[in-house]
Amino acid sequence: MLEFLTVAVVVGLLLLGVLATAAWVLFRRLRRSRLVATVQVVVAGGALVRAACRPAAMRNRTAALRVLRLTRAQRVLQQRVADAARTGAYLGDVAAVLPRLQAETDRIRTGLGRLHSPTTPGGRELLAAADRHLATLTDLSDAVATTLVLPAAEGTLAQETEEAARGLRLYAAAYAELTSDRTAPTASERIAA
């Protein structure tokens, strides 16, 4: 009877582990799905528009307008970077800078959400920082947009093919040199003949 209970407990724990793993994988897949990301963007944008339109929620319309502009500029930049990455355009270090730009956008948006009066020195400074960051986002977005219009570099495939062929030739020559006796013709001599 003890063996049966032990087996039943082990099977039950194994089944529980499989179910928990399946639930976790399903949750992660749903969280990363395109539909959930789109819904999050729409809900966040709708909340910002609603906050900007309700004077009681945000007493400062200037700050609300800056928040909307920053959010839109960040979204446009991310979309252009995604389009450029999809087409294979050269982006340089833009992908590495995106998380820092997003963090700065979030920091400024949070500060603007807490801003009560733009006439204070801190308020003027925060609005100026928002304008500078908006100009940075717009400038980078325009630069990414110009790389989208450039023709794709056609030489990269040819260069990669040449390098792959050169690597195979070097590998074959090294292998032939290691495995053949000294009197037999080498691979390069056979190719030349």
HUGIRA-V195954 format. One record per pair of residues at least 6 apart in sequence whose ideal C-beta (glycine too) atoms are under 6 Angstrom apart, sorted by the first residue. I is the first residue (numbers start at 1). J is the second residue. D is the distance in whole Angstrom. If there is no record, write none. Layout:
i/j/d
I/J/D
I/J/D
This chain:
i/j/d
48/67/6
48/68/6
48/71/6
51/57/5
51/58/5
52/64/4
52/68/6
58/64/5
60/115/5
60/118/6
62/118/5
63/112/4
63/115/5
66/112/6
66/130/4
67/109/5
67/112/5
69/134/6
70/105/5
70/109/6
70/134/6
73/134/6
73/137/4
73/138/6
74/105/5
76/141/5
77/137/5
77/141/4
80/141/6
80/144/4
80/145/6
81/94/6
81/144/6
84/91/6
84/144/5
84/147/6
84/148/5
88/152/6
89/147/5
89/148/6
104/133/6
108/130/5
108/133/6
111/126/5
115/123/5
115/126/6
117/123/5
118/127/6
172/187/5
173/187/5
173/188/6
176/186/6
176/187/4
